């Protein structure tokens, strides 16, 4: 199956970012973040979704609430951006699509970002938002986590932090193109080097250094959950593009969950780039991925 013409929009966006970084390798942080704020430009408006900002236990967040959805079912969302960029606004539309397809509310967390706030600030903020949902009376069996790229890592590390804090596990977690290995040692960094138009080992290593700070440990399970104890996690559904240099991270996560006797499903979408779900409402591959997520998670949340 050939990738659709519509999917090339993401390639074009990513190539423009790489070109901008190549032309200005010392790009100031505020300019870098402003560039990433256009991530959501390729996502179609889901329509019929209301957005409202909220304080989620001391953490800024954004509710995405589809018309007629189940108010007591929640998708807790961690945005990507290498722990440095991205926001609840960049991911507003894509997680709005997820919420609409599932028939629940989505809470998109605006966790603290590096270098202003290094590890473990993001995972602490995600765990705080999860506890806030529980304190609001949302049952853990009615909550699922998701996240993309760095947020895909948080879709696992949030569970590890919640477990440390004695909190109950949610119904499921859905890491999308997760970034887990702080060293970028996966085999697909070589085999997909000419296919992935965005993620390179050097970028991963630079973002890891920024995220971890001077005292950070690359082997900390709350930074790299591949180094953690993954026993007792809820069902895991991983989606990843076949052209990604981070494909190995997804494959290694799936294998680690299996070794821990966990329930895991992994779908590799041929010829797709990093977090291709951003093309929701625009490209058929992204729309299929959204529907695949909805079909998998709805019964786990008790939705029909």
N, C-alpha and C positions, 0 to 999 in steps of 0.2 A: 504494500500500500504506500503510495506517495503522499508526502505531506501536502496539505491543502495550500492553495495560494494565499488564503487569509492568514495562515500561520506565519508567513514571512514578515508580517508586521512586527512581531516580537524580535526577529533577527535584525530588522532595520533599526529598531530602538536600541538594542544592545550594542550594535556596531557603532551607533552614534555616540554612545557613552564611552566606549573604548577609544574611539577617535578623539573625543574631548579630553580624556585622561592622558592619552598619548601626547596631545598638543600642550597639555598643562599638567605635568606629573606632580607638581606641588600645589595642585588645586586646593584652595582653602576649604575648610570643612563646611562652612555655610554654603559655598557654591556647590560642593559635592551633594549635600543634602537637598539643595534646591533642584539639582538635576534629577535626583532620584524621586522627587515629588511628582515627576511626570510619568512614573511607572504605570499608574492607573489610567493614563490617557488611552491605552490600547483596549481597555475594558469597556464594553457597552454598559450603559445604565440598565440595571435589572428591571427597573420600573416597579411600581407598587410597593416600594420599600421606604420606610421612614427612618431617619437618622437623628439621634439625639445624644449629645455628650453627657457623660455621667462621671461622678467620682466613685470608683470601684474600690472602696476600702483604702483610700489615699492614693490611688493610682488613676490617672486620667484614662478614660475609655470611651468608646462610641458604641451605642446600641444601633444595630441594623435590624429593624422590625418589619417583616413583610406583612402585608394586609392579610388578616384572617389566620395568622400563624398561631401555633400553640405557645402561649405565654410562659408556660412552666417547663419548656424544653429549651436548652441553651447550647449553642456552639461557642466555646471559648477560643478566641483566635489570637495568635501571635504573629505579627507581621515580620517579613524578612527585611534584609538590608544589611547583612553582615554585622549586626548589633551596633552599627554606626549610623545607618541611614534608614529610610522608610518610616512610616507612621501609620496611625489609624486612618489617616486621610488617604494615603496612597492605596490602601487596601480596602477602602470603604466599598467599592463596587464589586470587587471579586468576592468578598465574603458576603456581600448582599445577595449575590447569585447563589452561593451555597445555602444561605438561610432560606431563601425563597424556594429552592429545590427540595430542601429537607422539610420545610414547614415549621421552622422554629425561629427564635431570636438568635442573633449573633452578637457577642460582646467582643469588640476589637480593642485590645489593650495597647495603650501607648506607653510601653515600659521605658524606663530610663536607658539611655544609649551611651556607648563609649564615644570618645574618650572621657567625657564629663563624668560618667559613672561606669566603672569597669565591673567585670565579673566579681560577685554573683548578682549584681543589681537587677539584670533582666529576669533571671529565674526567680528571684525573690518577689519581684513585682507581679509576675504571672501567678505565683503561688498565692500571693496576697489577693489578687483578683478572684482566684478560684475559691478561696476561703470566704470572700465577700459574697459570692453567689450562694454558697452553702448557708451563710448567715442570713441571706434573704429568703431562705426557705426552699430553695431549689434543691431537690433531691439529687444526690450524686449519680444515681442511675438515670437521671434526666439531663446529664451534662456530658458533652463530648468535647475533646480538645482538637484543635487543628493549628497548623502553622506552616509557613513556607520558608525554605532556605534556612537562615538562622532561626527563624520561627519554627521550622520543622525540628530543629534540635530542641527548642523549648517545648515542643509538643511531647517530648520524652522527659527532658530534665525537670519540667514542672511536676511531673508525676513522682520523680525521685525526691524532690524537695517536699512535696505534699506528704509522701510516705514518711519522711524524716519527722515531719510535724504531726504525725499521727492522724492525718486527715484520710477519709475514705477515698477509694479510687473512683473516678468517673466511669461512665459506661463504655467509653472507647476513646481512641486517639488516632489522628489522621495526619501523619507527617507528609508534607509535600516537598519533594526535592530537598530533603533535609541535609544541612551541613553539620557534620558531627566531628570529623577528624580534624583537629586543629593543625596538624602537620601536612595535610593534603597528600597522604601516602597511598591513596587508592589507585589500583591499576588503571582505572579509566581516566586518570589524569594524563596518561600517555596514550591509551588507545583511542580516546575521544578528543585528543588535543586539537585536531584539525576540524572537528565538528562543532564543538561548543564555542559559540561566538562571544561569550561573556566571561565565564568563570575559568580563571587560570590559577595555577598553583601559587604564583607570586602574589596575586590578589588575596587568595585565601590566607597565606602566611602573614601578609601585612595586616589584614583585618583581625586575624587571631591575636597578633601582638598588641593591637589597639584595644581589643576586647578584654584581653587578660590583664593588661597593664604590667608594670615591672615585677610584681610579686605573684602573678598568676601562674597556675600549674596546668600545662596542656593535658595532663592525664587526670585531672579532676573530673569525676563522673558527672558533676553538675555543669561542666563545660563540654566534655566529650562522653556522652552516655554509653558509647561502645566500651568504655572502661568500667561501667557500673554493673550493679546487680539488677538484672532486668526481670527477676522472678516476681510473680504476682501482679504484673501489669494488666490492665484491661486489654481487650482485643485491639490490635494495631492494623491499620490499613495504610500502606505506603504507596504513593504515586510518584513517578519519576520519568523524565524524558530519556529516550534512548540515546540521544546525542550528548548527554551531560557528562562533564568531567566528574561530577559528584555522584554518578550512577553507582560507583563502588560503595559509597557511604550508605546508600539505600539498601544495596544487596547485603552489606555487612551487618546492617541493623536487623534486617529480616532474619539472617542466620543467627544472630545473637539472641533474638527473641525466641527462635525455635529451640536453641540450646537451653534456654531457660524454661522450656516447656510452655511457652506462651502461644497465644492464638494470633497469627500474623498472616496478612495477605499483602502481596506486592504486585503492582501492575506497572510494567514498563511500556510507555507509549512510544512507538517507533518514530524516529526522526524528530522528536520534540526537544525543544530547548528548555533551559532552566525556568521552572515555575510557569510553564506554558498555560496553566489555568487562568493566567491574567487575560487571556484572549476570550474569556467567557462572553457569550453573546456575539462574538465576532468570528471565531474559527470553530469548525465542527469538532476538532480534537478536544478543545477545551470544554465545549458543551457536553461531549460524551463523558469526560472526566468528572464534571460536576454531577451529572446524572448517576455515574458509577458510585460516587461518594454518597449521594442521597439514598440510592438503593441499598447500599451496605449499612449505613448508619441508622436509617429510620427504624428498623425493627429493634435495634439495640437501645434506642431511646423510647421505645414503646409507641412509635408512630406508624400509621398505615400508609 
